[in-house]
């Protein structure tokens, strides 16, 4: 598969250099990097490879993706560069092209996270934002009369529908078509009816992970999260695990990271504590495993959920989540 990745990379680089218009470059981006692109299909096949080969191929694929994106950016600048040293004004020449925008900072953060987890052998899956209580609550060990439902501040739609409060329902849907061992991450928007403040909003982006295999323990969970955060921040960061209750994991943990905005001294984002609650995690509850069609006597697993907005804020020193969706270009153009 490594040869396939290299062949895709070389072919894409040649096609990019031959592109003459922005439209051609957009088509190439879809052809090689889109959801059904050639390189994306390779990444989705990583779960079928042995662990050692999976890691090596994942690194090659991520390197190929970076090379292709860089080549497209350079070619785009060349295509858009205005004609220089022209001595005669030609009225038939096209006007100056307007500059293209760029990915939203949260989208950039999600793609960074996807690249890191894909290099670990995870598969990226997505699902609907409009959900049913069955997938959002019932199959996650949160029955109708359970008090934990009140904690999710759910937006209910007419009938038996709601806006998903987390991306865990996608994990359940994915397991209907998969058998262990699995490694999944699920990025996407989630919605909660809660008060807006510098650290919270009614809509934000979540990324959840699920690993199910024989002999999986909390130690594997902690090592995975530490490696992920080290890769995101490009340095070791101080984190702590606090016991907490989540109906779908047992035991469960709140994972906090030392606030990168104030260095642990206290600010409005960390509520003067010096720590920011970054994610929830734990080992998958046996009831949830059975609801996935997995025998808990044979398999175990861990799950985690990370707020992508909050992670992006900590990386870039942003102190108010409301800035991310204000539409203010003075803020967004900094990224």
Rosetta silent file (secondary structure, phi, psi, omega in degrees, C-alpha in Angstrom):
SEQUENCE: XXXXXXXXXXXXXXXXXXXXXXXXXXXXXXXXXXXXXXXXXXXXXXXXXXXXXXXXXXXXXXXXXXXXXXXXXXXXXXXXXXXXXXXXXXXXXXXXXXXXXXXXXXXXXXXXXXXXXXXXXXXXXXXXXXXXXXXXXXXXXXXXXXXXXXXXXXXXXXXXXXXXXXXXXXXXXXXXXXXXXXXXXXXXXXXXXXXXXXXXXXXXXXXXXXXXXXXXXXXXXXXXXXXXXXXXXXXXXXXXXXXXXXXXXXXXXXXXXXXXXXXXXXXXXXXXXXXXXXXXXXXXXXXXXXXXXXXXXXXXXXXXXXXXXXXXXXXXXXXXXXXXXXXXXXXXXXX
SCORE:     score description
SCORE:     0.000 S_00000001
   1 L     0.000  -27.379  176.863    0.000    0.000    0.000 S_00000001
   2 H   -60.785  -36.657  177.831    2.982    2.293    0.534 S_00000001
   3 H   -66.728  -36.206  178.146    3.723    2.077   -3.212 S_00000001
   4 H   -63.539  -43.346  178.865    0.121    3.053   -3.950 S_00000001
   5 H   -60.429  -45.741 -179.265    0.433    6.138   -1.730 S_00000001
   6 H   -64.817  -38.077  177.916    3.665    7.212   -3.457 S_00000001
   7 H   -63.343  -42.413  177.608    2.101    6.668   -6.890 S_00000001
   8 H   -62.971  -43.040 -179.160   -0.872    8.864   -5.912 S_00000001
   9 H   -60.559  -49.321 -178.007    1.476   11.545   -4.577 S_00000001
  10 H   -64.413  -41.981  179.892    3.613   11.675   -7.730 S_00000001
  11 H   -62.861  -43.451 -179.393    0.594   11.648  -10.028 S_00000001
  12 H   -64.349  -41.902 -179.552   -1.087   14.454   -8.057 S_00000001
  13 H   -62.772  -38.422  178.108    2.054   16.632   -8.056 S_00000001
  14 H   -66.100  -45.924 -179.485    2.358   16.297  -11.840 S_00000001
  15 H   -62.619  -38.158  179.603   -1.313   17.151  -12.374 S_00000001
  16 H   -63.043  -43.900 -179.557   -1.039   20.167  -10.067 S_00000001
  17 H   -66.175  -25.969 -179.516    1.907   21.584  -12.014 S_00000001
  18 H   -85.343  -12.631 -177.563   -0.036   21.141  -15.261 S_00000001
  19 L   -66.312  137.971 -178.039   -3.130   22.970  -13.932 S_00000001
  20 L  -112.183  -13.660 -177.227   -3.778   26.301  -15.631 S_00000001
  21 L  -135.205  162.443  176.570   -6.861   27.560  -13.769 S_00000001
  22 H   -63.434  -36.109  179.977   -8.262   27.735  -10.248 S_00000001
  23 H   -62.254  -40.074  177.760  -11.126   25.500  -11.352 S_00000001
  24 H   -63.234  -40.684  179.396   -8.670   22.776  -12.375 S_00000001
  25 H   -65.240  -37.777  177.109   -6.954   23.000   -8.997 S_00000001
  26 H   -63.678  -41.344  178.067  -10.291   22.688   -7.213 S_00000001
  27 H   -62.707  -38.792  178.737  -11.091   19.606   -9.241 S_00000001
  28 H   -67.949  -36.164  177.898   -7.737   18.066   -8.352 S_00000001
  29 H   -61.488  -42.898  177.735   -8.315   18.796   -4.663 S_00000001
  30 H   -67.371  -40.818 -175.566  -11.589   16.854   -4.803 S_00000001
  31 H   -63.951  -37.532 -175.251  -10.041   14.085   -6.906 S_00000001
  32 H  -106.853  -30.977 -172.933   -7.169   13.387   -4.510 S_00000001
  33 H  -116.565   -6.053 -179.173   -8.104   14.896   -1.112 S_00000001
  34 L   -67.920  177.011 -177.585  -11.923   14.962   -1.101 S_00000001
  35 L   -58.848  -28.579  178.206  -14.109   12.623    0.946 S_00000001
  36 L  -113.869   20.091 -178.463  -14.032   10.124   -1.914 S_00000001
  37 L   -71.555  165.887 -175.624  -10.567   11.115   -3.146 S_00000001
  38 H   -61.077  -44.475 -177.970   -7.789    8.679   -3.964 S_00000001
  39 H   -71.890  -35.486  178.752   -5.710    9.471   -0.864 S_00000001
  40 H   -63.874  -38.110  179.026   -8.743    9.478    1.428 S_00000001
  41 H   -63.680  -35.399  177.847   -9.689    5.970    0.261 S_00000001
  42 H   -65.115  -43.989 -179.518   -6.223    4.761    1.232 S_00000001
  43 H   -61.413  -33.579 -179.580   -6.569    6.236    4.740 S_00000001
  44 H   -72.918  -15.792  179.801   -9.869    4.433    5.204 S_00000001
  45 L   -92.124   -1.826 -175.734   -8.175    1.106    4.469 S_00000001
  46 H   -61.485  -33.975 -176.003   -5.569    1.529    7.227 S_00000001
  47 H   -63.301  -19.378 -179.000   -7.645   -0.368    9.789 S_00000001
  48 H   -86.261   -4.795 -176.473   -7.237   -3.552    7.737 S_00000001
  49 L   -93.453  156.619  171.527   -3.432   -3.471    7.900 S_00000001
  50 L   -59.638  156.940 -173.170   -1.148   -4.956   10.562 S_00000001
  51 H   -56.880  -48.205 -177.145   -0.155   -2.449   13.261 S_00000001
  52 H   -62.883  -45.496  179.761    3.429   -1.893   12.038 S_00000001
  53 H   -67.953  -35.283  179.595    2.416   -1.479    8.392 S_00000001
  54 H   -61.260  -43.656 -179.484   -0.548    0.687    9.397 S_00000001
  55 H   -64.680  -44.106 -177.785    1.725    3.167   11.183 S_00000001
  56 H   -66.113  -44.807 -179.498    4.206    3.347    8.306 S_00000001
  57 H   -67.427  -37.201  177.950    1.541    3.750    5.619 S_00000001
  58 H   -61.328  -40.702  178.377   -0.302    6.332    7.729 S_00000001
  59 H   -66.493  -40.554  177.737    2.826    8.446    7.985 S_00000001
  60 H   -62.893  -42.072 -178.200    3.425    8.170    4.221 S_00000001
  61 H   -66.039  -40.933  179.009   -0.173    9.153    3.492 S_00000001
  62 H   -67.196  -36.757  177.902   -0.054   12.185    5.773 S_00000001
  63 H   -66.737  -40.563  178.385    3.252   13.275    4.222 S_00000001
  64 H   -63.210  -40.128  179.619    1.763   12.871    0.734 S_00000001
  65 H   -62.340  -43.607  179.245   -1.262   14.957    1.754 S_00000001
  66 H   -63.249  -41.867  179.770    0.975   17.767    3.014 S_00000001
  67 H   -62.024  -42.636 -178.267    3.044   17.712   -0.197 S_00000001
  68 H   -67.139  -44.408  179.484   -0.066   17.878   -2.381 S_00000001
  69 H   -61.856  -43.602  179.195   -1.632   20.716   -0.363 S_00000001
  70 H   -62.534  -43.363  179.586    1.633   22.699   -0.454 S_00000001
  71 H   -63.489  -38.971  178.315    1.990   22.178   -4.216 S_00000001
  72 H   -65.362  -41.502  178.889   -1.606   23.325   -4.756 S_00000001
  73 H   -62.124  -43.622 -179.711   -1.052   26.458   -2.679 S_00000001
  74 H   -66.160  -42.390 -179.660    2.088   27.340   -4.641 S_00000001
  75 H   -67.359  -35.466  178.828    0.443   26.656   -7.994 S_00000001
  76 H   -62.361  -40.286  177.621   -2.608   28.684   -6.985 S_00000001
  77 H   -64.858  -38.775  179.355   -0.380   31.686   -6.299 S_00000001
  78 H   -66.014  -40.823 -178.985    1.290   31.262   -9.674 S_00000001
  79 H   -67.780  -36.502 -176.891   -2.045   31.066  -11.483 S_00000001
  80 H   -85.441  -14.466 -174.733   -3.410   34.119   -9.683 S_00000001
  81 L   -60.516  125.720 -178.654   -0.252   36.216   -9.900 S_00000001
  82 L   -65.064  151.948  178.281   -1.044   39.314  -11.995 S_00000001
  83 L   -62.106  135.565 -176.929    0.861   39.875  -15.204 S_00000001
  84 L  -116.803  159.770  176.459    4.016   41.888  -14.587 S_00000001
  85 L    58.339   28.191  178.786    6.242   44.118  -16.701 S_00000001
  86 L   -80.930  128.333 -177.241    3.432   44.638  -19.228 S_00000001
  87 L   -93.278  -16.004 -177.422    4.148   47.647  -21.410 S_00000001
  88 L  -127.828  134.889  176.133    0.745   47.813  -23.135 S_00000001
  89 L   -79.225  119.495 -179.876   -2.702   47.792  -21.559 S_00000001
  90 L  -105.418  114.866 -174.618   -4.727   45.051  -23.193 S_00000001
  91 L   -67.958  -16.781 -179.326   -8.451   45.592  -22.704 S_00000001
  92 L   -86.840   -7.311  177.986   -9.212   41.907  -23.289 S_00000001
  93 L   -65.861  143.909  177.210   -7.164   40.798  -20.289 S_00000001
  94 L   -68.392  156.524  178.309   -9.284   39.558  -17.371 S_00000001
  95 L   -70.814  172.666 -179.984   -9.541   41.723  -14.278 S_00000001
  96 L   -66.484  131.830 -179.562   -7.587   41.095  -11.100 S_00000001
  97 L   -73.673  142.427  175.160   -8.807   38.003   -9.306 S_00000001
  98 L   -76.460  141.649 -178.911  -10.149   38.371   -5.795 S_00000001
  99 L   -64.683  143.233  177.847   -8.141   36.540   -3.190 S_00000001
 100 L   -79.641  153.122  174.847   -9.506   33.236   -1.953 S_00000001
 101 L   -78.366 -167.292  179.185  -10.339   32.717    1.678 S_00000001
 102 L  -140.735  173.717 -178.109   -8.913   29.963    3.856 S_00000001
 103 L   -64.174  142.904  175.417  -10.120   27.276    6.202 S_00000001
 104 L   -60.474  145.766 -177.470  -11.770   28.369    9.442 S_00000001
 105 H   -57.303  -32.485  177.799   -9.389   27.988   12.425 S_00000001
 106 H   -71.427  -38.523  175.547  -11.600   25.286   13.965 S_00000001
 107 H   -61.889  -40.987  176.436  -11.628   23.371   10.659 S_00000001
 108 H   -59.106  -42.493 -179.569   -7.843   23.639   10.608 S_00000001
 109 H   -65.036  -39.971  179.175   -7.748   22.215   14.149 S_00000001
 110 H   -62.815  -42.013 -178.909  -10.037   19.324   13.194 S_00000001
 111 H   -67.854  -35.771  175.113   -7.824   18.411   10.232 S_00000001
 112 H   -61.584  -46.394 -179.966   -4.717   18.494   12.429 S_00000001
 113 H   -62.429  -41.985  178.894   -6.447   16.156   14.889 S_00000001
 114 H   -61.730  -41.791  179.875   -7.576   13.840   12.084 S_00000001
 115 H   -62.213  -41.779 -178.625   -4.028   13.629   10.714 S_00000001
 116 H   -64.967  -48.218 -177.783   -2.637   12.747   14.142 S_00000001
 117 H   -69.800  -34.811  177.004   -5.210   10.051   14.855 S_00000001
 118 H   -63.175  -34.905  177.782   -5.006    8.627   11.324 S_00000001
 119 H   -67.388  -19.140  176.376   -1.260    8.193   11.855 S_00000001
 120 L   -90.674   -1.014  179.002   -2.218    6.079   14.906 S_00000001
 121 L    96.638   13.370  178.862   -4.447    3.880   12.744 S_00000001
 122 L   -83.442  152.163  175.514   -7.828    5.480   13.460 S_00000001
 123 E  -105.116  138.282  178.324  -10.603    5.686   10.871 S_00000001
 124 E   -91.378  125.007  176.774  -12.618    8.907   10.406 S_00000001
 125 L  -128.725  153.959  179.181  -16.403    8.437   10.319 S_00000001
 126 L  -133.249  166.927 -178.627  -19.275   10.939   10.211 S_00000001
 127 L  -160.771 -175.772 -173.461  -23.021   10.842   10.755 S_00000001
 128 L   -71.766  147.062  174.853  -26.248   12.885   11.012 S_00000001
 129 L   -84.910  -25.974  175.639  -26.595   15.977   13.211 S_00000001
 130 E   -92.277  117.056 -170.951  -30.348   15.362   13.596 S_00000001
 131 E  -122.834  172.803  173.662  -30.687   12.294   15.797 S_00000001
 132 L  -106.917  153.809  176.662  -33.171   10.108   17.608 S_00000001
 133 H   -57.000  -28.019 -179.656  -33.178    9.558   21.396 S_00000001
 134 H   -56.854  -49.734 -177.545  -32.399    5.898   20.707 S_00000001
 135 H   -83.807  -34.493 -176.542  -28.880    6.632   19.442 S_00000001
 136 H   -74.992  -28.672 -175.791  -28.253    9.849   21.371 S_00000001
 137 L  -131.019  -58.795 -167.027  -29.306    8.409   24.756 S_00000001
 138 H   -56.066  -52.423 -177.152  -30.892    4.953   25.017 S_00000001
 139 H   -71.748   -9.875  177.982  -28.122    2.826   23.498 S_00000001
 140 H   -98.281   21.425  176.057  -25.544    4.825   25.465 S_00000001
 141 L    68.634   31.265  175.752  -26.960    3.569   28.769 S_00000001
 142 L  -123.485   80.640 -177.770  -28.999    6.756   29.389 S_00000001
 143 L   -65.495  170.278 -170.797  -32.638    5.552   29.563 S_00000001
 144 L   -56.622  -39.295 -175.901  -35.564    7.959   29.356 S_00000001
 145 L   -94.310    8.736 -178.351  -35.972    8.476   33.113 S_00000001
 146 L   -74.978  132.551 -178.927  -32.246    8.689   33.889 S_00000001
 147 H   -62.781  -19.601 -179.737  -31.301   12.021   35.565 S_00000001
 148 H   -64.590  -22.616  178.962  -28.199   12.255   33.381 S_00000001
 149 H   -61.963  -32.533 -178.273  -30.412   13.266   30.444 S_00000001
 150 H   -66.713  -23.211 -176.336  -31.051   16.608   32.153 S_00000001
 151 H   -75.815  -13.945 -173.073  -27.337   17.411   32.098 S_00000001
 152 H   -90.069   -8.587  176.068  -27.158   17.487   28.306 S_00000001
 153 L    47.801   60.379 -168.487  -29.412   20.577   27.811 S_00000001
 154 L   -83.073  142.983  169.608  -30.838   19.105   24.634 S_00000001
 155 L   -88.414  111.335  178.569  -32.526   20.919   21.743 S_00000001
 156 E   -94.679  138.029  177.006  -35.599   18.810   20.932 S_00000001
 157 E  -101.132  165.166 -179.587  -37.234   19.041   17.502 S_00000001
 158 L   -55.350  133.038 -178.230  -40.871   18.304   16.767 S_00000001
 159 L    85.257 -154.782 -177.395  -41.585   14.621   17.211 S_00000001
 160 L   -92.912   52.607  179.322  -38.953   12.089   18.268 S_00000001
 161 E  -133.258  155.601  179.024  -35.976   14.032   16.986 S_00000001
 162 E  -152.822  160.647  171.256  -33.251   16.166   18.567 S_00000001
 163 E   -82.337  125.950 -172.734  -30.035   17.957   17.693 S_00000001
 164 L   -56.836  138.728  179.487  -27.258   15.621   18.783 S_00000001
 165 L   -93.219  -10.195  176.234  -25.546   16.628   22.026 S_00000001
 166 L  -158.641  173.233 -179.848  -22.395   14.640   21.223 S_00000001
 167 L   -97.392    8.663  177.764  -21.035   12.581   18.351 S_00000001
 168 H   -57.272  -34.104  178.164  -21.290    9.273   20.240 S_00000001
 169 H   -56.345  -30.557  179.808  -24.395    8.253   18.218 S_00000001
 170 H   -67.650  -34.207  177.054  -22.164    7.987   15.149 S_00000001
 171 H   -61.973  -43.151  178.273  -20.006    5.434   16.963 S_00000001
 172 H   -62.252  -44.491  179.350  -23.103    3.303   17.560 S_00000001
 173 H   -64.112  -38.946 -179.771  -24.151    3.596   13.923 S_00000001
 174 H   -65.121  -37.544 -177.816  -20.621    2.740   12.773 S_00000001
 175 H   -72.516  -12.709  174.776  -20.521   -0.393   14.943 S_00000001
 176 L   -68.010  -19.568 -178.206  -23.663   -1.702   13.223 S_00000001
 177 L  -116.868    6.544 -175.901  -21.429   -2.375   10.201 S_00000001
 178 L  -132.658  157.403  174.144  -18.142   -3.242   11.953 S_00000001
 179 L  -127.040  150.759  179.258  -16.717   -5.871   14.245 S_00000001
 180 L   -61.044  152.692    3.467  -13.760   -5.527   16.634 S_00000001
 181 L   -81.746  145.378  178.319  -10.991   -4.614   16.545 S_00000001
 182 E  -135.809  150.278  170.420  -11.927   -1.024   15.637 S_00000001
 183 E  -136.937  113.260 -175.552  -10.393    2.424   16.010 S_00000001
 184 E  -126.736  145.929  163.528  -12.734    5.267   15.137 S_00000001
 185 E  -126.200  145.540 -175.925  -12.784    9.041   15.481 S_00000001
 186 E  -129.756   98.164  174.718  -15.944   11.064   14.880 S_00000001
 187 E   -89.110  151.042  176.269  -15.570   14.831   14.297 S_00000001
 188 E   163.150  171.196 -179.735  -18.615   17.068   13.925 S_00000001
 189 E   -78.583  143.547  173.457  -20.934   19.756   15.245 S_00000001
 190 E  -133.058  162.839 -170.887  -22.941   19.235   18.420 S_00000001
 191 E  -135.885  132.955  177.565  -25.628   21.379   20.055 S_00000001
 192 L  -143.039  136.350 -178.439  -26.492   22.143   23.681 S_00000001
 193 L   -84.546   86.473 -178.717  -28.958   24.599   25.164 S_00000001
 194 L  -138.795  164.616 -178.533  -26.669   26.324   27.648 S_00000001
 195 L   -66.118  139.211  178.958  -25.628   29.829   28.627 S_00000001
 196 L   -88.290  133.352  176.322  -23.038   31.437   26.370 S_00000001
 197 E  -149.200 -177.248 -177.219  -19.849   32.720   27.991 S_00000001
 198 L   -56.055  -22.725 -177.781  -16.138   33.019   27.015 S_00000001
 199 L  -112.949   -0.182 -175.879  -15.726   29.238   27.278 S_00000001
 200 E  -138.793  149.815  175.081  -19.140   27.892   26.159 S_00000001
 201 L  -147.766  165.551 -177.756  -21.518   28.228   23.229 S_00000001
 202 L   -76.281  -17.851  176.098  -24.728   26.552   22.074 S_00000001
 203 E  -133.372  133.433  177.121  -22.958   25.023   19.063 S_00000001
 204 E  -154.431  171.474 -177.767  -19.412   23.717   18.997 S_00000001
 205 E  -102.345  134.611 -177.501  -17.294   21.061   17.331 S_00000001
 206 E  -119.082  151.969  169.916  -16.587   17.762   19.026 S_00000001
 207 E  -135.795  117.270 -179.601  -14.243   14.918   18.170 S_00000001
 208 E  -111.904  149.117  179.410  -14.884   11.578   19.821 S_00000001
 209 E  -124.422  151.372  178.703  -12.782    8.448   19.672 S_00000001
 210 E  -142.402  129.157  174.786  -13.567    4.775   20.193 S_00000001
 211 E  -127.945  127.064  176.244  -11.191    1.820   20.478 S_00000001
 212 E  -132.149  126.226  179.579  -12.434   -1.751   20.977 S_00000001
 213 E  -165.816  178.044  175.830  -10.124   -4.750   21.080 S_00000001
 214 L   -77.277  134.671  174.268   -9.007   -7.533   23.360 S_00000001
 215 L    75.623   16.554  179.037   -7.153   -6.401   26.478 S_00000001
 216 L   -76.172  135.720 -176.641   -7.797   -2.647   26.082 S_00000001
 217 L  -134.648  176.942  177.655   -7.451   -0.766   29.389 S_00000001
 218 H   -63.471  -28.679  178.263   -7.442    2.724   30.891 S_00000001
 219 H   -62.783  -39.097  176.124   -3.653    2.723   30.544 S_00000001
 220 H   -63.945  -39.897  177.528   -4.049    2.577   26.749 S_00000001
 221 H   -60.007  -49.990 -177.192   -6.508    5.493   26.943 S_00000001
 222 H   -63.251  -41.057  179.697   -4.123    7.667   28.951 S_00000001
 223 H   -65.200  -40.621  179.778   -1.164    6.913   26.685 S_00000001
 224 H   -62.933  -45.456 -178.275   -3.215    7.701   23.559 S_00000001
 225 H   -68.050  -38.299  178.159   -4.421   11.060   24.900 S_00000001
 226 H   -64.579  -42.862  178.527   -0.958   12.078   26.101 S_00000001
 227 H   -64.392  -39.721  179.729    0.563   11.263   22.707 S_00000001
 228 H   -63.288  -48.799 -177.406   -2.226   13.170   20.941 S_00000001
 229 H   -67.337  -34.224  176.770   -1.846   16.339   23.033 S_00000001
 230 H   -64.198  -38.804  179.105    1.938   16.213   22.728 S_00000001
 231 H   -70.217  -36.681 -179.651    1.563   16.084   18.940 S_00000001
 232 H   -66.403  -47.462 -174.517   -0.975   18.953   18.909 S_00000001
 233 H   -92.859   -3.291  178.786    1.064   21.342   21.040 S_00000001
 234 L    59.135   28.146  176.754    4.464   20.120   19.827 S_00000001
 235 L  -168.668  166.091  176.038    5.619   19.836   23.424 S_00000001
 236 L   -72.987  136.826  178.326    4.749   18.057   26.645 S_00000001
 237 L  -122.931  150.386 -177.859    1.721   19.595   28.396 S_00000001
 238 L   -85.210  122.493  178.384    0.569   19.129   31.958 S_00000001
 239 E  -130.207  162.027  177.188   -2.712   17.215   32.229 S_00000001
 240 E  -140.567  147.487  178.543   -4.625   15.552   35.036 S_00000001
 241 E  -108.817  124.054  178.446   -7.238   12.803   35.179 S_00000001
 242 E  -115.284  132.919  176.174  -10.131   13.251   37.640 S_00000001
 243 E   -58.926  138.197 -179.348  -12.672   10.509   38.376 S_00000001
 244 E  -153.429  164.627 -178.952  -16.087   11.462   36.987 S_00000001
 245 E  -104.915  125.881  167.922  -19.408    9.879   36.077 S_00000001
 246 E  -134.104  131.775 -174.774  -20.542    9.300   32.510 S_00000001
 247 L   -61.814  -24.408 -173.339  -23.277    6.678   31.936 S_00000001
 248 L   -95.467   -0.417  175.866  -21.539    5.197   28.892 S_00000001
 249 E  -134.028  154.545  177.617  -18.120    4.530   30.484 S_00000001
 250 E  -159.497  110.109    0.100  -16.984    2.850   33.694 S_00000001
 251 E   -77.094  163.275  178.796  -14.698    4.101   35.126 S_00000001
 252 E  -118.583  156.601 -177.557  -14.957    7.621   33.724 S_00000001
 253 E  -138.444  146.126  162.245  -12.580   10.573   33.850 S_00000001
 254 E   -96.781  131.778 -179.994  -12.527   14.311   33.318 S_00000001
 255 E  -111.182  117.812  179.904   -9.232   15.252   31.686 S_00000001
 256 E  -107.246  150.198  174.281   -7.969   18.761   32.420 S_00000001
 257 E  -123.501  143.291  177.347   -5.021   20.584   30.899 S_00000001
 258 E   -57.971  132.065 -176.176   -3.137   23.441   32.461 S_00000001
 259 L   -59.360  123.238 -178.998   -4.523   26.648   30.953 S_00000001
 260 L   -82.626  -10.432 -179.143   -2.224   27.780   28.154 S_00000001
 261 L   -82.896  -38.199 -177.652   -3.639   31.316   28.220 S_00000001
 262 L  -114.096   -1.151 -179.699   -2.634   32.216   31.767 S_00000001
 263 L    69.624   19.862  178.095   -0.001   29.553   32.459 S_00000001
 264 L    93.401    4.058 -178.176   -2.040   28.202   35.364 S_00000001
 265 L   -86.740  -19.251  179.174   -2.372   31.494   37.249 S_00000001
 266 L   112.398  129.949  178.276   -6.110   31.913   36.572 S_00000001
 267 L  -155.278 -177.601 -176.411   -8.175   33.755   33.936 S_00000001
 268 L   -67.523  -32.936 -178.765  -11.758   34.067   32.634 S_00000001
 269 L   -69.434  -42.445 -179.892  -11.451   31.014   30.359 S_00000001
 270 L   -91.442    7.459  178.625  -10.261   28.663   33.125 S_00000001
 271 L    56.786   39.433  175.320  -12.559   30.373   35.663 S_00000001
 272 L    65.361   16.845 -178.955   -9.557   31.375   37.778 S_00000001
 273 L   -95.945  -20.727 -175.749   -8.633   27.718   38.473 S_00000001
 274 L    86.782   -5.405 -179.803   -5.542   27.451   36.267 S_00000001
 275 E  -127.519  145.920  177.039   -7.007   24.342   34.606 S_00000001
 276 E  -117.945  126.191  175.886   -9.266   23.928   31.587 S_00000001
 277 E   -68.437  114.727 -172.174  -11.590   20.942   31.296 S_00000001
 278 E   -99.385  -37.908 -175.958  -10.543   19.564   27.919 S_00000001
 279 E  -163.204  163.523  171.940  -12.339   16.253   27.498 S_00000001
 280 E  -112.390  149.477 -175.446  -14.236   13.397   29.036 S_00000001
 281 E  -159.087  173.249  176.082  -13.090    9.794   28.712 S_00000001
 282 E   164.535  177.858  175.654  -13.247    6.326   30.171 S_00000001
 283 E   -87.561  137.172 -170.476  -13.435    2.603   29.470 S_00000001
 284 E   -62.175  132.635 -179.321  -16.596    1.634   27.583 S_00000001
 285 L   -64.455  139.558  179.817  -19.440    0.433   29.789 S_00000001
 286 H   -55.651  -35.026  179.043  -20.334   -3.279   29.275 S_00000001
 287 H   -63.429  -40.752  179.407  -23.959   -2.343   28.554 S_00000001
 288 H   -66.794  -39.182  177.096  -22.858   -0.046   25.721 S_00000001
 289 H   -60.352  -44.196  179.190  -20.618   -2.796   24.328 S_00000001
 290 H   -64.061  -37.733  177.762  -23.566   -5.194   24.299 S_00000001
 291 H   -65.652  -21.397  176.538  -25.709   -2.544   22.569 S_00000001
 292 L   -88.249   -2.080 -177.151  -22.999   -2.418   19.900 S_00000001
 293 L    81.104   23.979 -178.068  -23.210   -6.174   19.437 S_00000001
 294 L  -113.540  134.318  179.736  -19.863   -6.741   21.188 S_00000001
 295 L   -79.178  112.417 -178.478  -19.343   -9.359   23.900 S_00000001
 296 L   -68.413  -13.228  176.154  -17.835   -7.537   26.954 S_00000001
 297 L   -77.899  -18.924 -178.778  -16.448  -10.836   28.224 S_00000001
 298 L  -107.421  -33.253 -175.888  -14.194  -11.024   25.181 S_00000001
 299 L  -123.502  155.122  171.544  -13.570   -7.375   24.298 S_00000001
 300 E  -137.335  171.758 -178.092  -13.016   -4.109   26.128 S_00000001
 301 E  -164.394  172.948  173.112  -12.541   -0.570   24.914 S_00000001
 302 E  -134.720  158.045 -179.762  -12.100    3.090   25.700 S_00000001
 303 E  -140.789  155.993  178.485  -13.765    6.258   24.451 S_00000001
 304 E  -153.523  156.911  177.576  -13.065    9.978   24.681 S_00000001
 305 E  -137.413  125.242 -174.684  -14.578   13.265   23.530 S_00000001
 306 E  -119.493  132.735  174.387  -12.564   16.433   22.840 S_00000001
 307 E   -79.158  113.614 -177.815  -13.910   19.939   22.177 S_00000001
 308 H   -68.662  -34.534  178.762  -12.165   21.136   19.029 S_00000001
 309 H   -62.241  -47.316 -178.260  -13.080   24.793   19.644 S_00000001
 310 H   -66.391  -37.177  178.458  -11.509   24.765   23.099 S_00000001
 311 H   -64.404  -42.626  177.906   -8.422   22.961   21.842 S_00000001
 312 H   -62.509  -40.295  179.381   -7.974   25.565   19.101 S_00000001
 313 H   -61.982  -41.643 -179.798   -8.373   28.366   21.664 S_00000001
 314 H   -67.817  -35.740  179.662   -5.677   26.888   23.878 S_00000001
 315 H   -67.269  -39.690 -171.649   -3.280   26.481   20.942 S_00000001
 316 H  -106.165    2.055  177.804   -3.649   30.040   19.702 S_00000001
 317 L    74.038   30.914  177.902   -4.317   31.949   22.909 S_00000001
 318 L   -86.392  130.263 -173.720   -7.938   32.883   22.093 S_00000001
 319 L  -105.316    7.645  179.841   -9.825   33.881   25.244 S_00000001
 320 L  -149.862  115.838 -176.870  -13.436   33.939   24.004 S_00000001
 321 H   -63.859  -24.036 -177.645  -15.153   31.147   22.050 S_00000001
 322 H   -66.767  -21.582  177.883  -17.724   33.628   20.697 S_00000001
 323 H   -66.140  -27.435 -174.005  -15.039   35.172   18.485 S_00000001
 324 H   -65.277  -31.120 -175.617  -14.843   31.958   16.447 S_00000001
 325 H  -119.203   21.794  179.270  -18.322   32.364   14.965 S_00000001
 326 L   -77.985  -19.382 -176.356  -18.667   36.149   14.989 S_00000001
 327 L    76.927   10.196 -179.104  -17.839   36.419   11.272 S_00000001
 328 L   -80.372  109.798 -177.081  -15.315   39.168   12.059 S_00000001
 329 H   -65.176  -26.302  177.927  -12.631   38.905    9.356 S_00000001
 330 H   -61.350  -32.123  176.507  -10.204   40.920   11.466 S_00000001
 331 H   -82.283  -49.026 -172.429  -10.147   37.961   13.829 S_00000001
 332 H   -66.877  -32.816 -177.427  -10.403   35.096   11.343 S_00000001
 333 L   -70.064   -9.087  176.882   -7.681   36.382    8.995 S_00000001
 334 L   -72.472  -14.532 -174.635   -5.108   35.953   11.748 S_00000001
 335 L  -114.217    0.000    0.000   -5.243   32.201   11.172 S_00000001
